[in-house]
Amino acid sequence: MLMGNFLRNRKSIRDFKRNKVEFEKLEEIMGDLKALNEEESLGNFKLRLYENGANIMEALMGKGGYAGVMIEAPHYIALDFLDDYDSTMIYGAYSMEKLITILNAKGLATCWVSLENLDYAFKQDVFGEATNDIKYLLAFGYQKPQPPFSEAPYSAKLGIEDFVFDEEVEKEIAMEKLETMGLKDLFYYIRFAPSTKNLQPWRFILKDTSIELAIAYEEWNRAFLMDAGVIMYYFEELAKYQGINNKWLLIDGDVYEGKKLKYKTLAVYQL
Ligand SMILES: Cc1cc2nc3c(=O)[nH]c(=O)nc-3n(C[C@H](O)[C@H](O)[C@H](O)COP(=O)(O)O)c2cc1C
């Protein structure tokens, strides 16, 4: 597959057909979840399938999703955090994106749904007592066909110069340098990654032999850890097209003060 195809067509779908996904496909997905859950993981989380989306939708109407706007779908996969470490959120999000790749390959569309601010007892009621702390869902199913000639608009994305820095935060990088390093395409396509409220808070600081991942923020919010996990996954996948097969390492990073924003470094990738 071309690097471009991997991310360019990826977008959040919020209109699903009511039809359920075929039984055989759901069985396959159960197997995929089992494999992801058993994978040697750096985070302590579990992905759980809820086949009967109508029950979840009914319970979470007005409560789940951005400002209570719940996404209606025939099925959901819940991301259940089994502890409260940052690394669990980061790798939970990483694993969910891996799952999105698998679902997309089966012709299925997806959308992340945030479940912030729901109280514990309520969530136990909805998702069952075996669960611990479900903070996110993935709505999935078949996309509703778009009316002819109406192109679903892509959400606005930052330019490379806005999120890739040279050596230090807010120092602009020359495109020729990215090209020489063989990273220009990677950064072009990584812009299509999903993020909480489309804030695209990730920043990359290029050093001599490594890249640091930072999150840009005015006020820190732990939801940014999810965006970090998402972008780590995409970076690793896109880097493979360049023949680089490394993995991000989490670091106990620093906070830098920029002109308007602060930057917290979270992970490093050796080139
Ligand atoms: C961790 C996370 C949580 C999200 N939560 C929601 C949500 O609750 N409701 C929603 O409509 N979209 C949600 N999204 C989808 C983003 O809004 C979407 O990725 C962003 O607007 C960019 O659009 P795109 O995915 O089409 O590129 C979430 C995305 C992420 C990564």
The ligand as an SDF file (V2000), in Angstrom:
LIG
                    3D

 31 33  0  0  0  0  0  0  0  0999 V2000
   -9.2650   10.5250   21.7270 C   0  0  0  0  0  0  0  0  0  0  0  0
  -10.3120   11.0350   20.7700 C   0  0  0  0  0  0  0  0  0  0  0  0
  -11.6050   11.3050   21.2290 C   0  0  0  0  0  0  0  0  0  0  0  0
  -12.6090   11.7540   20.3420 C   0  0  0  0  0  0  0  0  0  0  0  0
  -13.8810   11.9510   20.8120 N   0  0  0  0  0  0  0  0  0  0  0  0
  -14.8780   12.3000   19.9290 C   0  0  0  0  0  0  0  0  0  0  0  0
  -16.2510   12.4740   20.3610 C   0  0  0  0  0  0  0  0  0  0  0  0
  -16.5840   12.3070   21.5340 O   0  0  0  0  0  0  0  0  0  0  0  0
  -17.1660   12.8260   19.4420 N   0  0  0  0  0  0  0  0  0  0  0  0
  -16.8450   13.0280   18.1250 C   0  0  0  0  0  0  0  0  0  0  0  0
  -17.7290   13.3590   17.3310 O   0  0  0  0  0  0  0  0  0  0  0  0
  -15.5590   12.8650   17.6700 N   0  0  0  0  0  0  0  0  0  0  0  0
  -14.5880   12.5000   18.5400 C   0  0  0  0  0  0  0  0  0  0  0  0
  -13.2870   12.3380   18.0840 N   0  0  0  0  0  0  0  0  0  0  0  0
  -12.9920   12.5170   16.6520 C   0  0  0  0  0  0  0  0  0  0  0  0
  -12.3230   13.8710   16.4050 C   0  0  0  0  0  0  0  0  0  0  0  0
  -13.2420   14.9010   16.6360 O   0  0  0  0  0  0  0  0  0  0  0  0
  -11.7990   13.8980   14.9880 C   0  0  0  0  0  0  0  0  0  0  0  0
  -10.7460   12.9920   14.9110 O   0  0  0  0  0  0  0  0  0  0  0  0
  -11.2800   15.2600   14.5860 C   0  0  0  0  0  0  0  0  0  0  0  0
  -12.3270   16.1640   14.5560 O   0  0  0  0  0  0  0  0  0  0  0  0
  -10.6010   15.2100   13.2130 C   0  0  0  0  0  0  0  0  0  0  0  0
  -11.4730   14.7500   12.2350 O   0  0  0  0  0  0  0  0  0  0  0  0
  -11.0940   13.4980   11.3210 P   0  0  0  0  0  0  0  0  0  0  0  0
  -10.9730   12.3130   12.2510 O   0  0  0  0  0  0  0  0  0  0  0  0
  -12.2420   13.3680   10.3670 O   0  0  0  0  0  0  0  0  0  0  0  0
   -9.8030   13.8410   10.6470 O   0  0  0  0  0  0  0  0  0  0  0  0
  -12.2810   11.9410   18.9680 C   0  0  0  0  0  0  0  0  0  0  0  0
  -10.9700   11.6800   18.5140 C   0  0  0  0  0  0  0  0  0  0  0  0
   -9.9970   11.2210   19.3980 C   0  0  0  0  0  0  0  0  0  0  0  0
   -8.6130   10.9070   18.8740 C   0  0  0  0  0  0  0  0  0  0  0  0
  1  2  1  0
  2  3  1  0
  2 30  2  0
  3  4  2  0
  4  5  1  0
  4 28  1  0
  5  6  2  0
  6  7  1  0
  6 13  1  0
  7  8  2  0
  7  9  1  0
  9 10  1  0
 10 11  2  0
 10 12  1  0
 12 13  2  0
 13 14  1  0
 14 15  1  0
 14 28  1  0
 15 16  1  0
 16 17  1  0
 16 18  1  0
 18 19  1  0
 18 20  1  0
 20 21  1  0
 20 22  1  0
 22 23  1  0
 23 24  1  0
 24 25  2  0
 24 26  1  0
 24 27  1  0
 28 29  2  0
 29 30  1  0
 30 31  1  0
M  END
$$$$
